[in-house]
Amino acid sequence: MAEVQEKQFTKGGEFLIQKTTDTFIPENHNEEQAMFMDVARSFIKQHIVPNRLKIEKQENNISSDLMVTIGELGLLSAHMPEIYEGLELDENTNTLISDVLGPMGSFNTTLAAHTGIGMLPILYYGTEEHKKKYLPKLGTGEWKASYCLTEPSSGSDALSAKTVAYLTEDGKHYEITGQKMWISNAGFAKVFIVFAQVDGDKFTGFVVEGPCEGMTMGEEEDKLGIKGSSTRQVYFEKVKVPVENVLGEIGKGHLIAFNTLNIGRFKLGTMCVGGIKEVVTMATKYANERIQFKQPISNFGAIQHKIAEMVINCLAVESSVYRTSDLMNSYSKMMQADGVSYGEAKRASAEEYAIECSIIKVSGSEAADYAVDENVQIHGGLGFSEEFGAARAYRDNRITRIYEGTNEINRLLIVDMILKRAMKGVLDIVGPAWEVQKELKGMPKFEDLSAPLAAETKAVDDFKKVILMVAGAAAKEQMEGKLNLKNEQMLLTFISDIIIDSFNAESFLLRVKKLTEQGHEDAELIGEALKVFLHDANSRIAKNALDAVSSFTSGDLHRIFSMGIQRFTGYPAVNVVQSRRKIAKAVIEKGEYIFFK
């Protein structure tokens, strides 16, 4: 308990105004965690790699069988309480497992839909009877789970669902009628988490056992990617569900949907990181083997730039993944020390760090998209052929920017959640924003930046000042009735991108500081990657900030803000060519991704 109390706590979104001094980094995993990672690696090697084509073609219901196999290894129940026959592992260990399982292609969707949006609603909101009945069998893979939220007319606007549920005359059942689409695992699921409007207007969650009378399935969708995952439409025609199978409270289904999606977004970003590592290895191996102009194409600077950029993006997002994991882990342990159950503590921690989870989702999926796209480019014509893995990786990753809430929605949510927390007094950004305004009126102070990572530390601090300056000015305009932020999605997206870059930059810096202090062998090279990331982030933040303030200021006020942006985006120029070359050459020499994996 003393260890839990001594841990530094930063509330969700508080990274904007607080300095974080320590965090968990993946290089510091322990022996027990290494054991679980080895189990995950072994599963991929033995069951995914040899069966990729069969999975892609959904031969003989192979994904359903693989769920039983991975369940026998304990990896479906790693995040479940022991009382329901789970392993009850901490958040950091579960994150390490998800990272390792990232390179599974289509099977990622099958697994994530089951363990995340399939199992978590029951853990978070189910009755004790629900948990005892469903979680053990879902944990072994004997039963598979599916999540029925999206409808033809309700995607991002999930609460506009038209599926309805009415109580039967005897009061013992609800009859559900409606249509759901894009339902992962529908082809073999036993347990369906279904959302419907009770009495036509009360958005509510249910646990539905299927297949059952009144429930029918559409054909398997012919999708762009993740072809190995079962995706069908599900139709409900007066499907009878016992009243005791209501999840949570009538009319409170939005809490189930949103809180389940928080951790789903985090896991998606984590698995994207794991996927990038495999793509780097795939691209590097091919670049080493492909001879043009009498030498491997990995000798060429254009190819080295692509490989280095994949690695830098991966390291940045990965640093944020484990920082967020550690925040949730510490928060959960604190709650459990106060007597809160494992499941409730997990739910509360995901809700507390919903902002960070959205950041992980956006940056992880987009870093992976860059990697799979450039992997195709490096493979050239072969990258466009379905005979090779590059095309499959390209197709499979495209969905990550869409499901678990589109990246556009998540960008808006990031700013919205911060502003709502500020208005509720949970997050004090008014004081720090005022301090930035006062600093702008004074003369810049001379700072000695000769110490190791001093310039990087200052850059991260300054990035946060940009956020407070721009977001504070926009909020002020709204309070004065000059701006309605609900109608300013472009502006909110600019602010959100600054926030994402700042969080990733600070997370990356914390990792490099820790590796440097520990004398880790990768500290110097990862430090090079940090400097390139900060150099590029500095430019992006300057542009996004200027684009943002230009949308609602003019004249003298615009000049003041422009000067402030210039002042707070002064990270020194970096020889990015030399740094990228070092990173790429180290990877090319080994012929694979060389950092934590």
BELJOKA-V875619 format. One line per field, one symbol per residue. psi: psi as a letter, one per 40 degrees, with the letter a starting at -180 (. if undefined). burial: + if it has 24 or more other ideal C-beta (glycine too) atoms within 12 Angstrom, else -. Layout:
BEGIN
psi->???
burial->???
END
This chain:
BEGIN
psi->dddddehhhhiheeddeihheiihideeiadddddddddddddddddddeedddddefhffdddddddddddeeededeiiddffiefiiddddddddddedfebdeddddddddcedddddddeiiddddddddddddeediiiihgdiidehcdgdeeiehihihideeeiihhhahiifhieddeidhhhhhihheeeghiiihhhiiihehiiiihhgidafdeihhiihhhgfhhhideehhaihefdddddddddddddddddddddddddddddddddddddhhiffiieeehdddddddddddddddddddddddddddddddddddddeeiidddddddddddfdddddddddddddddddddddddddebdddeheeiddddddddddddedifhidddddddddddddddddeedhgedddddddddddeiihihhhfdiheddddddddddddddddddddddddddeeeihddegdddddddddddddddddddddddddddddefidedddddddddddddddddddddddddddeeeiibddddddddddddeffhiiigddddddddddddddefiheah.
burial->-------++++++++++--+--+++++-+---+--++-+++-++--++--++--++-+---++++++++++-+++++++++--+++++++++++++++++++++++++++++++++++++++++++---++--++++++++++++++++++--+---++-+++++++-----++++++++++++++++++++++++++---+++++++++-+--+-+--++-+-++++++++++++--++++--++++-+--++++++++++++++++++++++++++++++++++++-+------++----++++++++++++++++++++++++++++++++++-----++++++++++++++++++++++++++++++++++++++---+----++++++++++++++++++++++++++++++++-++----+-+--++--+---+------------+-++++++++++++++++++++++++------+--+--++++++++++++++++++++++++++-----++-++++++++++++++++++-++++++++++-------++-++++++++--+-+--++++++++++---++++++
END
